[in-house]
C-alpha cells in the first residue's frame, strides 16, 4: 500500500514582542544619538562610528537598522517621526471637512514641524554646500510636501470654495510657497516673530488668497 505523502508545513515567521520592542528601542536610540551629535558637532562629525558609540551599538547595527547618514537625516525629518502634538493635528486635518479649519491646521502643522526641526531644515537648506548627498533628499522632501498639499487643494476645488479665477495649480503654488521653511525662517528665525503672530498672519493671508470670501 502506497503511503500518502503529507504536504510539508510552511514555517511561520517568528515574531517576538520583546525582540520587536528591542528593535524599536535601538532604532529610537540611534536617532536620538544622531540628533544630539548633529546639534553639538555638525553633520560632518556626525559619523556612523560616532553615532554607534553614543547609541551603544555597532556601526553594522546602524547600517542594518537605518542605513547611511543621509538615511538617518531622512528618518529624523519623516512625518512618522513627528511628535505627538503634530500627529494629533495631522489626524484633525484628515478628519476635518471645514475649509477654514483645514487652512488653520496646515499652518499650525507647518509651524510646529519647523520649530521642532529647525536644525534639520537648516542643514537641508545649505545641503548643496554642506553635503551634496543631502541635496536630493531636500528636493524629495519638498516634492512630498507639495504632494500632500495637492490633496488638500484638490478637495477644496471639488467643494468649489477656491477663489474665482484661481486654478488648482496656482492654489498649490501659493500654499506650497507660503508654508515653506524659507518663509518661516525669514519671519520667525531671522526677524524673531512670535510663533502666534506668524501663524495668525499666515492663516489670514492663505484664507484671503485661496478661499472665496464669506458671504455677508
Secondary structure, DSSP 8 states (H G I E B T S, - for coil): ----------------HHHHHHHHHHHHHHHHHHHHHHHHH-STT--HHHHHHHHTS-HHHHHHHT-SHHHHHHHHTSGGGS-HHHHHHHHHHHH---HHHHHHHHHHHHHHHHHHTHHHHHHHHTHHHH-THHHHHHHHHHHHHHHHHHHHHHHHHHTT-B-TT--HHHHHHHHHHHTSHHHHIIIIIIS---HHHHHHHHHHHHHHHHB-----
